[in-house]
Each structure stands twice: as C-alpha cells, then as structure tokens.
Amino acid sequence: MLLTTPEAARETPFAGSPTIAVDGRDLFPSKDATDALACRVYPTPPGLAGVPTVEQVAEALRAPSS
C-alpha cells in the first residue's frame, strides 16, 4: 500500500517508510507507530540502515506469524 498523505498515514498502522508487510503483517513490528509520513530505520548487523538486510527479510519470512 502506498501512503501519500498525512491522512492516509493516520488511518493506517504505520511505523515509517519503508514498512515491509506480507498479508498486512509488518515483518518488523515496532511499538513506534507514527501518524506522519516519516522515514524508518532498521537495526542491522553493521548498524542502523534504511532497509533490513536480505538475510533479515528471509528470517522474518520464515518466522511463524503471531
């Protein structure tokens, strides 16, 4: 889903962009939801980054959904 307005961000559970979701489930859930069109950072082995590593995405896809 592409959020392009602050109103859309307020109406959608959102933790910043990019949010990687599968079937509506954020693969990297965060308690830091926002109602703003904001950037998101991910903790990765080398440090904070704008996207998770391929390995982190693969691991999140293998994890059972709760």
C-alpha positions as CSV (number, residue, x, y, z in Angstrom):
1,M,0.0,0.0,0.0
2,L,1.4,3.4,-0.9
3,L,0.6,6.1,1.6
4,T,0.8,9.6,0.1
5,T,-1.0,11.8,2.5
6,P,-0.8,12.5,6.2
7,E,-4.5,11.5,6.4
8,A,-3.7,8.0,5.0
9,A,-0.8,7.6,7.4
10,R,-3.1,8.5,10.3
11,E,-5.6,5.8,9.2
12,T,-3.1,3.0,8.7
13,P,-0.9,1.2,11.3
14,F,2.4,2.5,10.2
15,A,6.0,2.7,11.5
16,G,7.5,4.8,8.8
17,S,8.8,4.1,5.3
18,P,9.7,1.6,4.1
19,T,7.4,-0.7,6.0
20,I,7.7,-4.3,4.7
21,A,4.4,-6.1,5.1
22,V,3.2,-9.5,3.9
23,D,-0.6,-10.1,4.0
24,G,-0.9,-7.0,6.1
25,R,1.6,-8.1,8.7
26,D,4.6,-5.9,9.3
27,L,7.7,-8.2,9.1
28,F,9.5,-6.0,11.6
29,P,6.8,-4.9,14.1
30,S,7.6,-1.8,16.1
31,K,6.0,-0.1,19.0
32,D,7.0,3.2,17.4
33,A,3.9,3.8,15.2
34,T,3.5,7.2,13.7
35,D,0.8,9.1,12.0
36,A,3.3,11.1,9.9
37,L,4.8,10.3,6.5
38,A,8.2,9.5,8.1
39,C,11.3,7.6,7.4
40,R,12.0,4.3,9.2
41,V,15.4,2.8,10.2
42,Y,16.2,-0.8,10.8
43,P,18.8,-2.2,13.2
44,T,21.2,-4.3,11.0
45,P,24.5,-6.0,11.9
46,P,26.6,-3.1,10.6
47,G,24.3,-0.5,12.3
48,L,21.1,1.4,11.5
49,A,20.0,1.3,7.9
50,G,17.1,2.5,5.7
51,V,16.2,-1.2,4.9
52,P,16.8,-4.5,6.6
53,T,19.4,-6.9,5.1
54,V,18.2,-9.7,2.7
55,E,19.1,-12.2,5.5
56,Q,16.8,-10.3,8.0
57,V,13.9,-10.3,5.5
58,A,14.4,-14.0,4.8
59,E,14.4,-14.8,8.5
60,A,11.3,-12.7,9.1
61,L,9.5,-14.5,6.3
62,R,10.4,-17.9,7.9
63,A,9.2,-16.8,11.3
64,P,5.8,-18.0,12.3
65,S,3.2,-15.2,12.4
66,S,1.8,-14.5,15.8
